[in-house]
Amino acid sequence: MNDNITASQKNEVTMNVEHLENLIRKVIREELIKFSAQELGIFQLDKESQLYNDMEDILKRKESGQLIFYTHEEIWNE
């Protein structure tokens, strides 16, 4: 077996759904920690932007009871 790895070689990993979910949670948690550690300024969204429209839609669905929110413990299994 050749110890040199070329760019054309691919590794294949098999994992069950539970392990994949744990991995995704870990990555998201790490990214959220990095994001929250940044010193962020206040910014204004343009009322014509898609993000602004999406945020308004989320707020309307929250107020109408169409969204389900989970606690920190439910999300992170802590």
C-alpha positions as CSV (number, residue, x, y, z in Angstrom):
1,M,0.0,0.0,0.0
2,N,1.3,3.4,-0.9
3,D,1.6,5.9,2.0
4,N,1.3,8.9,-0.3
5,I,-2.2,10.1,-0.6
6,T,-3.2,11.7,-3.9
7,A,-6.0,14.2,-4.5
8,S,-7.9,11.6,-6.5
9,Q,-8.2,9.2,-3.6
10,K,-11.4,9.4,-1.6
11,N,-12.2,8.2,1.9
12,E,-15.6,6.7,2.6
13,V,-17.1,6.9,6.1
14,T,-20.2,5.0,7.2
15,M,-22.1,6.2,10.3
16,N,-25.6,5.7,11.7
17,V,-28.1,8.6,11.9
18,E,-27.6,9.1,15.6
19,H,-23.8,9.6,15.1
20,L,-24.5,12.0,12.2
21,E,-27.0,14.0,14.3
22,N,-24.4,14.3,17.1
23,L,-21.7,15.4,14.7
24,I,-24.0,18.0,13.2
25,R,-25.0,19.3,16.6
26,K,-21.3,19.5,17.6
27,V,-20.4,21.5,14.5
28,I,-23.3,23.9,14.9
29,R,-22.5,24.4,18.6
30,E,-18.9,25.2,17.7
31,E,-19.9,27.6,15.0
32,L,-22.5,29.3,17.3
33,I,-19.9,29.7,20.0
34,K,-17.5,31.3,17.5
35,F,-20.3,33.6,16.3
36,S,-21.4,34.6,19.7
37,A,-17.8,35.4,20.7
38,Q,-17.5,38.0,18.0
39,E,-18.2,41.6,18.8
40,L,-21.0,42.4,16.6
41,G,-22.4,45.8,15.8
42,I,-26.0,46.6,15.3
43,F,-27.1,46.4,11.7
44,Q,-30.2,47.4,9.8
45,L,-31.8,45.1,7.3
46,D,-33.1,46.6,4.1
47,K,-36.9,46.2,4.2
48,E,-36.8,45.1,0.5
49,S,-34.3,42.3,1.2
50,Q,-35.2,38.6,1.2
51,L,-33.8,38.2,4.7
52,Y,-36.0,40.9,6.1
53,N,-39.1,39.3,4.4
54,D,-38.1,35.9,5.8
55,M,-37.7,37.4,9.3
56,E,-41.1,39.0,9.1
57,D,-42.6,35.7,8.0
58,I,-41.0,33.9,10.9
59,L,-42.4,36.5,13.3
60,K,-45.9,36.2,11.9
61,R,-45.9,32.4,12.1
62,K,-44.6,32.6,15.7
63,E,-47.3,35.0,16.7
64,S,-50.0,32.8,15.0
65,G,-48.7,29.7,16.8
66,Q,-47.6,27.9,13.6
67,L,-44.0,27.4,14.8
68,I,-42.8,25.1,17.5
69,F,-39.8,26.2,19.5
70,Y,-37.6,23.9,21.5
71,T,-35.6,24.5,24.6
72,H,-31.8,24.5,24.8
73,E,-32.0,21.1,26.6
74,E,-34.2,19.6,23.9
75,I,-31.9,20.8,21.1
76,W,-28.6,19.8,22.6
77,N,-29.6,16.8,24.6
78,E,-28.2,18.3,27.8
